[in-house]
Amino acid sequence: MKHPLAVTLVTVTLITACNRDRTVKADSSAASASVGQSTAAAPAAATAAGVTITSPAKGATTGRDVTVTLRSEGVRIAKADGARVEGVGHYHLFLDTAPTADSIPIPPNTSKIVHIGTGDSTYTFKGVPAGPHRIIAVIGYGNHAPMAGRRDTVDFTVKP
């Protein structure tokens, strides 16, 4: 070989360029995935699975029978079975009452706290009085312990 130094330099340059291209692509993908989010917010976004109240809509006006429809994301909704299994739970609704803290089990059914332990995603509150109201949906494990941060809130009004 007549120019071993030149071959070595070209090889090192190509390897460096290839590695740089991979790094840029990985960084670009990560940047695209987190547009508008700080680096600290990225792990929280990955665990932000939970519940969304799809009906009634925020600010809606309803009749006295209020059907609540729910959707989950990142959580499998199942019948309440008394077990605490990560990623598996069921819905709870709090009507005009504060939900329990994440560390405290959700109390039994009352007129204002409802366990939808059947695996269903709808529930109808009957005869809700006229005026402003708030529903808070919480996903709980099969043992009724709330899943941390898995909540949604909707304010609505029942017409007279």
Summary of the structure (lengths in Angstrom):
residues: 160
radius of gyration: 25.3
end to end distance: 94.2
largest distance: 95.1
contacts: 423
relative contact order: 0.20
helix: 22%
strand: 36%
